[in-house]
Amino acid sequence: MLITAGRVLVGSGTYLDDGAVLIEGDSITAVGPRAQIAERAGSDVMHLAFPEGTVVPGLIDAHVHLAFDGGADPVATLHESSDESLLQDMRRRAEQLLHSGVTTVRDLGDRSGLALRLDKEIADGSAAGPRIVSASTPATPPGGHCHFLGGEVSGVEEIRDLVRRNITAGAGVIKAMVTGGGLTKDGPKSWQSQFTPEELAALVDEAHQADVPVAAHAHGTEGITAAVEAGVDTIEHCTWMTSDGFDLRQDVLKRIIDQGVAVCPAVSPHWQMLPRFFGEERAAAMFDLVRQMAEAGARLIAGTDAGVQRAGFDGLVPALSFYAHLGLPNSKILDMATTDAAGALGLGETTGRIAPGFRADLLVIGGDPLEDLTALKAVRTVVAAGRRHEPRETTAQQ
């Protein structure tokens, strides 16, 4: 397959004008000027021409929950669904993600290993969707946040056993519910810590022995601090909550930066509504915390928490507008949803870039996203692992 376009994003904020990408199987084999790559490809290769379009790496949503429906009460809907009906719903959600330009997701907690099953279906072509890096069952204490997903553990040995079982099943990341969360109505509050330092250390050690990264759900400042001390690889939400407000500890933030811990704020696609729910002052404080982390040099990556309340599976681009609101340049925001996210997921050598040898995960759009991020909504073609998915017909074959 040969894709030619007016622009090809070949580096951070860097376009190759009138460029081309040559794909063989599931990999990119060549990137360069259109005439040069077209000559190499020959006349018998399928040619998709987008003279006014832009080719960017396939987008990465680093925080989704395919098992949740994004409705008013996703937990209740989950409880009402059998595993088979839930898997069928997850297939539709995965396809929705793909058609919005997302070619890789990190699923940070589901039930019964269904995300792992779905990833295998996608890999063998029997279902359409992004590659899924799955945490499978998240670790939480008895009655803790998202205990209904089946990952209740108590003590070091049970924690190590859950980590081993998840990795044996194929998990590409381990999820630890370090603090409470709003989705679990009868559980600890969002700022309250859930594990002892010894338990967190054991979880991280067991995962890292298998070269599997750890993602820590952490809203509370104490939980964030504990997660950093335990050596986690990413912090989800990272809202610096306390019982009576917020407390961003500069010493902890410095450790996050120095240790290369990635932060996924998991911004809702409907972030503009937060002042209505939390109040103008509290929402402004929450926004400012993310700005402070960005300005300090924290490694931010893009995610939406798709599946929780009011977070659908086509919301990554609207969520990215939050970072533009904070003043981040569009080139950096694109990196957060491509190269930076790939690196944080352990996929930095295989996806997130348009370069020879990388997986053929591409998004072709109308317009220039370095000028206007909403151009990412103008999806022309999505290529995931070399397979083309066409939301609408815009192809010129030659």
C-alpha positions as CSV (number, residue, x, y, z in Angstrom):
1,M,0.0,0.0,0.0
2,L,1.3,3.5,-0.9
3,I,-0.2,6.5,0.8
4,T,0.7,9.9,-0.6
5,A,-0.4,13.2,0.9
6,G,0.2,16.9,1.0
7,R,1.9,16.6,4.4
8,V,3.4,13.7,6.4
9,L,4.3,14.3,10.0
10,V,7.8,12.8,10.3
11,G,8.9,14.3,13.6
12,S,7.7,16.6,16.4
13,G,6.2,19.5,14.6
14,T,7.9,18.6,11.4
15,Y,6.2,17.9,8.1
16,L,7.5,16.3,4.9
17,D,5.6,18.2,2.2
18,D,4.3,16.2,-0.8
19,G,5.3,13.0,1.0
20,A,4.6,9.3,0.8
21,V,4.5,6.3,3.1
22,L,5.0,2.8,1.7
23,I,3.5,-0.1,3.7
24,E,4.2,-3.8,3.4
25,G,2.2,-6.2,5.6
26,D,1.9,-4.6,9.0
27,S,5.0,-2.4,8.8
28,I,6.2,0.9,7.2
29,T,9.0,0.2,4.8
30,A,9.7,3.6,3.4
31,V,8.9,7.3,4.0
32,G,10.0,10.1,1.7
33,P,9.2,12.4,-1.2
34,R,6.2,11.3,-3.2
35,A,8.0,10.8,-6.5
36,Q,10.8,8.9,-5.0
37,I,8.7,6.5,-2.9
38,A,6.1,6.0,-5.7
39,E,8.9,4.9,-8.1
40,R,10.1,2.4,-5.5
41,A,6.6,1.1,-4.9
42,G,5.9,0.3,-8.6
43,S,2.7,0.5,-10.5
44,D,1.0,-2.6,-9.1
45,V,0.7,-1.3,-5.5
46,M,-2.5,0.1,-4.2
47,H,-2.1,3.9,-4.1
48,L,-4.2,6.0,-1.8
49,A,-3.8,9.7,-2.8
50,F,-4.7,12.6,-0.5
51,P,-3.1,15.7,-2.1
52,E,-4.8,18.0,0.4
53,G,-4.5,15.7,3.4
54,T,-2.1,15.1,6.2
55,V,-0.7,11.8,7.4
56,V,0.0,11.6,11.2
57,P,0.8,8.6,13.4
58,G,-2.2,6.7,14.6
59,L,-3.4,8.2,17.9
60,I,-3.0,6.6,21.3
61,D,-5.5,6.8,24.1
62,A,-3.5,5.8,27.1
63,H,-6.4,5.4,29.5
64,V,-9.7,3.6,28.5
65,H,-12.1,1.1,30.0
66,L,-13.7,-0.8,27.2
67,A,-15.9,-2.7,29.8
68,F,-17.7,0.5,30.7
69,D,-20.3,2.1,28.5
70,G,-19.7,5.8,29.2
71,G,-23.3,6.2,30.4
72,A,-24.8,7.8,33.5
73,D,-24.1,4.7,35.6
74,P,-21.5,2.5,33.9
75,V,-21.0,0.3,36.9
76,A,-24.7,-0.7,37.0
77,T,-24.6,-1.4,33.3
78,L,-21.6,-3.6,33.8
79,H,-23.3,-5.6,36.5
80,E,-26.3,-6.2,34.3
81,S,-24.2,-7.6,31.4
82,S,-23.0,-11.1,30.9
83,D,-19.5,-11.6,29.8
84,E,-20.5,-12.5,26.3
85,S,-22.8,-9.5,25.9
86,L,-20.2,-7.3,27.4
87,L,-17.6,-8.6,25.0
88,Q,-19.9,-7.8,22.1
89,D,-20.4,-4.2,23.4
90,M,-16.6,-3.9,23.8
91,R,-16.1,-4.9,20.1
92,R,-18.4,-2.0,19.1
93,R,-16.5,0.4,21.4
94,A,-13.2,-0.7,20.0
95,E,-14.4,-0.1,16.4
96,Q,-15.6,3.4,17.4
97,L,-12.1,4.2,18.8
98,L,-10.5,3.0,15.6
99,H,-12.8,5.0,13.4
100,S,-11.9,8.2,15.4
101,G,-8.2,7.7,14.5
102,V,-7.1,5.7,17.6
103,T,-4.9,2.8,16.7
104,T,-3.6,1.9,20.2
105,V,-5.2,2.0,23.6
106,R,-4.2,1.1,27.1
107,D,-7.2,-0.6,28.9
108,L,-6.7,0.0,32.6
109,G,-9.1,-2.4,34.1
110,D,-11.8,-4.7,32.8
111,R,-13.6,-7.9,33.9
112,S,-12.8,-11.5,33.3
113,G,-9.9,-10.7,31.0
114,L,-12.2,-9.6,28.2
115,A,-9.9,-6.9,26.9
116,L,-7.3,-9.6,26.4
117,R,-9.7,-11.7,24.4
118,L,-10.7,-8.7,22.3
119,D,-7.1,-7.8,21.6
120,K,-6.5,-11.3,20.2
121,E,-9.6,-11.0,18.0
122,I,-8.3,-7.7,16.7
123,A,-4.8,-9.1,16.1
124,D,-6.1,-12.0,14.0
125,G,-8.5,-9.8,12.0
126,S,-11.8,-11.2,13.3
127,A,-12.6,-7.9,14.9
128,A,-11.8,-4.3,14.1
129,G,-10.2,-2.0,16.6
130,P,-6.9,-0.6,18.0
131,R,-4.2,-2.6,19.5
132,I,-5.1,-3.1,23.2
133,V,-2.4,-2.9,25.9
134,S,-4.5,-4.5,28.7
135,A,-4.1,-4.4,32.5
136,S,-6.7,-7.1,32.8
137,T,-7.8,-7.1,36.5
138,P,-6.7,-4.1,38.5
139,A,-5.4,-4.6,42.0
140,T,-7.4,-3.1,44.8
141,P,-7.9,-4.0,48.5
142,P,-11.2,-5.6,49.7
143,G,-14.0,-3.2,49.1
144,G,-11.6,-0.8,47.4
145,H,-11.9,1.2,44.3
146,C,-13.3,-0.9,41.4
147,H,-13.5,-4.0,43.6
148,F,-16.3,-5.3,41.4
149,L,-13.8,-6.0,38.6
150,G,-12.5,-8.9,40.7
151,G,-9.1,-7.8,41.8
152,E,-9.5,-7.6,45.5
153,V,-6.2,-8.5,47.2
154,S,-5.0,-8.3,50.8
155,G,-1.3,-8.5,51.8
156,V,1.9,-8.9,49.8
157,E,1.4,-12.6,48.8
158,E,-2.1,-12.0,47.3
159,I,-0.8,-9.0,45.5
160,R,2.1,-10.8,43.9
161,D,-0.2,-13.7,42.9
162,L,-2.6,-11.3,41.1
163,V,0.3,-9.7,39.3
164,R,1.6,-13.1,38.2
165,R,-1.8,-14.2,37.0
166,N,-2.4,-11.1,35.0
167,I,1.0,-11.3,33.3
168,T,0.5,-15.0,32.6
169,A,-2.8,-14.2,30.9
170,G,-1.1,-11.6,28.7
171,A,-1.4,-8.3,30.5
172,G,1.0,-5.6,29.1
173,V,0.6,-3.3,32.1
174,I,-0.3,-3.8,35.8
175,K,-2.9,-1.4,37.3
176,A,-2.8,-0.5,41.0
177,M,-5.7,1.4,42.5
178,V,-3.5,3.3,44.9
179,T,-6.3,5.6,46.0
180,G,-10.1,5.6,46.0
181,G,-12.2,7.0,43.2
182,G,-15.6,8.4,42.5
183,L,-16.8,5.5,40.3
184,T,-17.0,3.3,43.4
185,K,-19.8,4.8,45.4
186,D,-19.3,2.6,48.5
187,G,-15.4,2.7,48.5
188,P,-12.7,5.0,49.9
189,K,-12.7,8.6,48.9
190,S,-10.6,9.7,46.0
191,W,-7.9,11.2,48.2
192,Q,-7.6,8.2,50.5
193,S,-4.7,5.8,50.1
194,Q,-5.5,2.0,49.8
195,F,-2.2,0.1,50.1
196,T,0.7,0.0,52.5
197,P,4.2,0.9,51.2
198,E,5.2,-2.8,51.5
199,E,2.2,-3.8,49.4
200,L,3.0,-1.3,46.7
201,A,6.6,-2.2,46.6
202,A,5.8,-5.9,46.2
203,L,3.4,-5.1,43.3
204,V,5.9,-3.0,41.5
205,D,8.7,-5.5,42.1
206,E,6.6,-8.4,40.8
207,A,5.7,-6.6,37.6
208,H,9.1,-5.2,37.0
209,Q,10.7,-8.7,37.3
210,A,8.7,-9.5,34.2
211,D,9.5,-6.2,32.5
212,V,5.9,-5.1,32.7
213,P,5.2,-1.5,33.6
214,V,2.9,-0.4,36.5
215,A,0.1,2.2,36.2
216,A,-1.0,3.8,39.4
217,H,-4.5,5.2,39.8
218,A,-3.7,8.0,42.2
219,H,-5.8,11.1,43.0
220,G,-4.6,11.8,46.6
221,T,-1.3,13.6,47.3
222,E,-0.4,10.8,49.8
223,G,-1.1,8.1,47.2
224,I,0.8,9.9,44.5
225,T,3.8,10.2,46.9
226,A,3.6,6.5,47.7
227,A,3.3,5.5,44.1
228,V,6.4,7.5,43.2
229,E,8.3,6.0,46.1
230,A,7.3,2.5,45.0
231,G,8.7,3.1,41.5
232,V,5.6,3.0,39.3
233,D,5.9,3.9,35.6
234,T,2.8,6.0,35.1
235,I,0.4,7.9,37.4
236,E,-3.2,8.2,36.3
237,H,-5.2,11.3,37.1
238,C,-2.6,12.8,39.5
239,T,-5.0,15.4,40.8
240,W,-3.1,16.0,44.1
241,M,-6.2,15.8,46.2
242,T,-6.4,16.1,50.0
243,S,-9.4,15.9,52.3
244,D,-10.0,19.7,52.0
245,G,-8.5,20.7,48.7
246,F,-5.3,20.2,46.7
247,D,-1.7,20.0,47.6
248,L,0.9,19.7,44.8
249,R,4.1,18.8,46.5
250,Q,7.0,20.2,44.5
251,D,9.5,17.7,45.9
252,V,7.3,14.8,44.7
253,L,6.8,16.5,41.3
254,K,10.5,16.8,41.0
255,R,10.9,13.1,41.6
256,I,8.2,12.3,39.0
257,I,10.2,14.3,36.5
258,D,13.6,12.9,37.6
259,Q,12.4,9.3,37.5
260,G,10.8,9.7,34.1
261,V,7.3,8.8,35.5
262,A,4.7,9.6,32.9
263,V,1.5,11.4,34.0
264,C,-1.8,10.7,32.3
265,P,-4.4,13.2,33.6
266,A,-7.1,11.2,31.8
267,V,-9.0,14.3,30.8
268,S,-12.7,14.0,30.0
269,P,-13.8,14.8,26.4
270,H,-16.3,17.1,28.1
271,W,-13.7,19.0,30.3
272,Q,-15.5,22.3,29.6
273,M,-18.3,21.0,31.8
274,L,-16.2,20.6,34.9
275,P,-16.8,24.1,36.3
276,R,-20.5,23.2,36.3
277,F,-19.9,20.1,38.3
278,F,-17.1,21.2,40.6
279,G,-17.6,25.0,40.7
280,E,-15.6,27.6,38.9
281,E,-12.9,28.0,41.6
282,R,-12.3,24.3,42.1
283,A,-12.2,23.5,38.4
284,A,-9.8,26.4,37.8
285,A,-7.5,24.9,40.5
286,M,-7.7,21.5,38.9
287,F,-6.8,22.9,35.5
288,D,-3.9,24.9,37.0
289,L,-2.4,21.8,38.6
290,V,-2.0,20.2,35.1
291,R,-0.5,23.5,33.8
292,Q,2.0,23.5,36.7
293,M,3.0,19.9,35.9
294,A,3.4,20.7,32.2
295,E,5.4,23.9,32.9
296,A,7.7,22.0,35.3
297,G,8.5,19.5,32.6
298,A,6.4,16.5,33.6
299,R,6.0,13.9,30.9
300,L,2.3,14.2,30.1
301,I,0.5,11.6,27.9
302,A,-3.0,11.7,26.5
303,G,-5.9,9.6,27.8
304,T,-9.6,10.1,28.3
305,D,-10.8,7.5,30.8
306,A,-13.2,6.4,28.1
307,G,-16.1,4.4,29.5
308,V,-16.6,6.3,32.7
309,Q,-19.5,8.8,33.1
310,R,-19.8,11.1,30.1
311,A,-16.6,9.8,28.4
312,G,-17.4,8.1,25.1
313,F,-15.1,6.3,22.8
314,D,-14.7,9.0,20.2
315,G,-13.5,11.7,22.6
316,L,-9.7,11.8,22.3
317,V,-9.6,14.8,20.0
318,P,-12.0,16.9,22.2
319,A,-10.0,15.9,25.2
320,L,-6.8,17.2,23.5
321,S,-8.3,20.6,23.3
322,F,-7.9,20.9,27.1
323,Y,-4.1,21.1,26.7
324,A,-4.5,23.8,24.0
325,H,-6.6,25.7,26.5
326,L,-3.7,25.5,29.0
327,G,-1.4,27.0,26.3
328,L,0.5,23.9,25.2
329,P,1.6,24.1,21.5
330,N,-0.2,21.8,19.1
331,S,3.1,20.0,18.3
332,K,3.5,19.0,21.9
333,I,-0.1,17.9,22.2
334,L,0.3,15.7,19.2
335,D,3.4,14.2,20.7
336,M,1.4,13.4,23.9
337,A,-1.1,11.4,21.8
338,T,1.6,9.6,19.7
339,T,5.3,9.4,20.4
340,D,5.2,10.2,24.1
341,A,2.3,7.9,24.8
342,A,3.9,5.1,22.9
343,G,7.1,5.4,25.0
344,A,5.1,5.4,28.2
345,L,3.3,2.2,27.1
346,G,6.6,0.5,26.3
347,L,5.9,0.7,22.6
348,G,8.2,3.5,21.7
349,E,10.3,1.4,19.3
350,T,7.3,0.0,17.4
351,T,4.5,2.6,17.1
352,G,3.8,6.3,17.6
353,R,6.1,7.5,14.7
354,I,6.0,7.4,10.9
355,A,9.3,5.8,10.1
356,P,10.7,2.7,8.4
357,G,10.4,-0.4,10.6
358,F,7.6,1.0,12.7
359,R,4.1,-0.6,12.7
360,A,1.9,0.8,10.1
361,D,-0.4,2.7,12.4
362,L,-1.5,5.8,10.5
363,L,-4.2,8.4,10.4
364,V,-5.0,10.4,7.3
365,I,-6.9,13.6,7.9
366,G,-8.0,16.7,6.1
367,G,-6.3,19.9,7.2
368,D,-3.3,20.8,9.3
369,P,-3.4,19.7,13.0
370,L,-0.3,21.8,13.8
371,E,-2.5,24.8,12.9
372,D,-5.8,23.5,14.2
373,L,-6.2,20.4,16.3
374,T,-9.8,20.0,15.2
375,A,-8.4,18.9,11.9
376,L,-7.9,15.5,13.6
377,K,-11.7,15.0,13.5
378,A,-11.6,15.1,9.6
379,V,-10.7,11.4,9.3
380,R,-10.1,10.2,5.8
381,T,-8.5,6.9,6.4
382,V,-7.2,4.9,9.3
383,V,-4.5,2.2,9.0
384,A,-3.9,-0.1,11.9
385,A,-1.2,-2.7,11.7
386,G,-1.3,-2.3,7.9
387,R,-5.0,-2.9,7.7
388,R,-7.0,0.0,6.1
389,H,-10.3,1.1,7.7
390,E,-12.3,3.6,5.7
391,P,-14.9,5.7,7.7
392,R,-15.9,7.3,4.5
393,E,-14.9,6.8,0.9
394,T,-12.2,9.3,-0.1
395,T,-9.8,7.0,-1.9
396,A,-8.2,7.6,-5.3
397,Q,-6.7,4.4,-6.5
398,Q,-4.1,4.6,-9.3
